[in-house]
Amino acid sequence: MTGAGQWIPYCGAAPLPAEWLARWNFDPVLLLALAALSFGWWRWRDAACSGRAAATALGIVLILFVSPFCALGSALFAARVVHHVVLATALAAALGSATGLHTCRLPGSLPVLTAIQVLCFWAWHAPPLYAAALSHDAIFWAMQVSITGTAALWWARVRQGSAAAAVTSLLATMMLMGVLGALITFAGRALYAPHWLSTQGWGLSPLGDQQLAGILMWAPASAIYLLAAMAILYRALRRDATERAAA
């Protein structure tokens, strides 16, 4: 793609507000793949696999890739950032529980997996790679799978680690997510070519859309990791208090 108005991402051309809610994605390949994966999970699941988590993961995938939210990401970088944050947090964690990944022997230490999933997330927000993903379906799906897959491995390893290691990893990820959000917010110019001509119909300039995306990544997204760290720390302190009381 050579012109800013020629970007046709996987979810289709950028919609206008009046047509957005009608823009469902009924890609037969995607729907067949989801059906096959759901059947495979049901057929070969074991006791470590969570049915509730599997249903949650399927619901998230339908929202992100089938509902009109999919097309919204073609118009607004802010929506795409929300999409990516959900991949790296809610979907990745749900898939880990649905597959029992946290019970498996995983390659790599927690610091290594922390670095890999953060680097993967950062890399796909480099403007050239982001533009490539929104111009070619295969690269788009490589983005989705790699963000989700590296994060799922990391969340599973977080669950396996000690409270101190898990909290440290979560806080490091929170900090690095915030740094990326800040860089995007204060870039000073619109960096993401696929959205140069797609935001005006939504009442945003390309730079305003990018700043909104950066703020969403900087604050709400970072808060997810902070809340997870606080929950782990609270459980650890409560368990220690219970053990001391029973001693």
C-alpha positions in Angstrom: 0.0 0.0 0.0 1.4 3.4 -1.0 -1.2 5.9 -0.1 -2.8 6.6 3.3 -6.3 6.2 1.8 -5.5 2.8 0.4 -5.1 0.8 3.6 -7.6 -2.1 3.7 -6.9 -4.0 6.9 -8.2 -7.5 7.7 -11.3 -6.0 9.3 -12.1 -4.0 6.2 -11.9 -0.4 5.2 -12.4 2.2 8.0 -16.1 2.7 8.7 -17.9 6.0 9.4 -19.9 6.3 12.6 -23.2 5.9 10.8 -22.3 2.5 9.3 -20.0 1.2 12.0 -22.6 -1.0 13.9 -23.5 -2.8 10.7 -19.9 -3.9 10.1 -19.8 -7.4 11.4 -17.1 -9.7 10.2 -18.4 -13.1 9.1 -15.2 -14.4 7.5 -15.9 -18.1 6.9 -12.2 -19.0 7.4 -12.2 -17.4 10.8 -15.5 -18.9 11.9 -14.5 -22.4 10.7 -11.2 -22.0 12.6 -13.0 -21.0 15.8 -15.4 -23.9 15.4 -12.5 -26.4 14.8 -10.5 -25.1 17.8 -13.6 -25.2 20.0 -14.3 -28.8 19.0 -10.7 -29.7 19.5 -10.6 -28.2 23.0 -13.9 -30.0 24.0 -12.7 -33.3 22.5 -9.2 -33.3 24.1 -9.5 -31.2 27.2 -8.3 -32.5 30.5 -8.8 -31.7 34.2 -6.4 -28.7 34.0 -8.4 -27.0 31.4 -11.1 -24.5 32.6 -14.4 -24.5 30.8 -15.2 -21.0 32.1 -11.9 -19.6 30.8 -12.5 -21.3 27.4 -15.9 -19.6 27.1 -14.4 -16.3 28.1 -11.6 -16.6 25.5 -14.2 -17.5 22.8 -16.3 -14.5 23.8 -13.3 -12.2 23.6 -12.3 -13.4 20.2 -15.8 -12.9 18.9 -15.9 -9.4 20.2 -12.4 -8.5 18.8 -12.7 -10.2 15.4 -16.3 -10.7 14.6 -18.3 -7.8 16.1 -18.2 -4.2 14.7 -15.3 -3.5 17.1 -13.1 -5.3 14.6 -13.9 -2.6 11.9 -13.5 0.2 14.5 -9.8 -0.7 14.7 -9.5 0.1 11.0 -10.6 3.6 11.7 -9.1 4.5 15.0 -5.6 3.7 16.4 -7.1 4.2 19.9 -9.5 1.2 19.2 -6.6 -0.8 17.9 -4.6 -0.2 21.1 -7.5 -1.3 23.2 -7.7 -4.4 20.9 -4.0 -5.2 21.5 -4.2 -4.6 25.3 -7.2 -7.0 25.5 -5.1 -9.6 23.5 -2.2 -9.3 25.9 -4.2 -9.3 29.1 -7.7 -10.8 29.1 -7.4 -13.1 26.1 -3.9 -14.3 26.9 -4.8 -15.1 30.5 -8.0 -16.8 29.6 -6.3 -19.0 27.0 -3.7 -20.0 29.6 -6.4 -21.2 32.0 -8.4 -22.8 29.2 -5.5 -24.9 28.1 -3.9 -25.6 31.4 -0.8 -23.9 30.3 0.1 -22.8 33.8 0.4 -26.5 34.7 3.0 -27.3 32.0 6.7 -27.2 32.1 7.4 -23.9 30.2 10.7 -22.9 28.4 12.4 -19.8 29.7 12.6 -18.1 33.0 10.1 -15.5 34.1 12.5 -12.6 33.4 13.1 -13.9 29.9 9.4 -14.4 29.2 8.7 -10.9 30.6 11.3 -9.4 28.2 10.0 -11.4 25.2 6.3 -10.5 25.6 7.2 -6.8 26.2 9.5 -6.7 23.2 6.8 -8.3 21.1 4.2 -5.8 22.1 6.6 -2.9 21.5 7.7 -4.2 18.1 4.2 -4.4 16.7 3.7 -0.7 17.7 6.7 0.4 15.7 5.1 2.4 12.8 6.6 0.3 9.9 5.5 -3.1 11.4 2.1 -1.7 12.4 1.6 -0.4 8.9 2.7 -3.8 7.4 0.1 -5.6 9.6 -2.7 -3.4 8.4 -1.8 -3.9 4.8 -1.4 -7.7 4.6 -3.7 -10.3 6.3 -0.9 -12.8 7.0 1.1 -10.2 8.8 -2.0 -9.0 10.6 -2.6 -12.6 12.0 1.1 -12.9 12.8 0.6 -9.8 15.0 -2.4 -11.2 16.7 -0.9 -14.6 17.4 2.5 -13.4 18.6 1.0 -10.8 21.0 -1.4 -13.3 22.4 1.0 -16.2 22.4 3.9 -14.5 24.1 1.6 -13.0 26.7 -0.2 -16.3 27.4 3.2 -18.0 28.1 4.2 -15.1 30.3 0.9 -15.1 32.3 1.3 -18.8 32.8 4.8 -18.4 34.1 3.6 -15.6 36.4 1.2 -18.0 37.9 4.0 -20.5 38.5 6.4 -18.1 40.1 6.8 -17.0 43.6 4.7 -14.0 44.8 7.8 -11.8 44.8 8.9 -12.8 41.3 5.4 -12.4 39.9 4.9 -9.0 41.4 8.3 -7.8 40.1 7.5 -9.1 36.6 4.0 -7.4 36.6 5.4 -4.1 37.8 8.2 -4.2 35.2 5.6 -4.8 32.5 3.4 -2.0 33.9 6.3 0.4 33.7 7.3 -0.6 30.2 3.7 -0.4 29.0 3.5 3.1 30.5 6.7 4.1 28.8 5.4 3.0 25.4 2.1 4.8 26.0 4.0 8.0 26.9 6.2 7.8 23.8 3.1 7.5 21.6 1.3 10.3 23.5 4.2 12.8 23.2 5.5 11.9 19.8 4.4 15.3 18.5 3.3 14.0 15.1 1.0 11.3 13.7 3.2 8.2 13.2 0.7 5.6 12.0 0.0 6.0 8.3 -3.0 3.7 8.1 -5.0 6.2 10.3 -3.9 9.4 8.6 -7.2 9.6 6.6 -9.5 7.4 8.8 -10.0 9.4 11.9 -11.7 12.6 10.7 -15.1 11.1 10.4 -15.0 10.3 14.1 -14.2 13.9 15.0 -10.5 13.3 15.7 -7.3 14.3 14.0 -4.7 11.6 13.4 -2.5 13.1 16.1 -5.5 13.4 18.5 -6.4 9.7 17.9 -2.8 8.7 18.5 -2.6 10.7 21.7 -5.8 9.1 23.0 -4.3 5.7 22.2 -1.2 6.6 24.1 -3.1 7.7 27.1 -5.2 4.5 27.1 -2.0 2.4 27.0 -0.3 4.6 29.6 -3.0 4.7 32.3 -5.8 2.1 32.1 -3.7 -0.6 30.4 -0.9 -0.2 32.9 -3.4 -0.3 35.7 -4.3 -3.9 34.7 -0.8 -5.1 35.6 -0.8 -3.0 38.8 -4.1 -4.5 40.0 -2.8 -8.0 39.2 0.4 -7.4 41.2 -1.7 -6.0 44.1 -4.0 -9.1 44.0 -1.0 -11.5 44.1 0.7 -9.5 46.9 -2.6 -9.4 48.9 -3.1 -13.2 48.6 0.5 -13.9 49.6 0.3 -11.6 52.7 -3.0 -13.1 53.7 -1.7 -16.7 53.3 1.4 -15.8 55.4 -0.9 -14.3 58.1 -3.1 -17.4 58.1 0.0 -19.7 58.4 1.4 -17.6 61.3 -2.0 -17.7 63.1 -2.2 -21.5 62.7 1.4 -22.1 64.0 
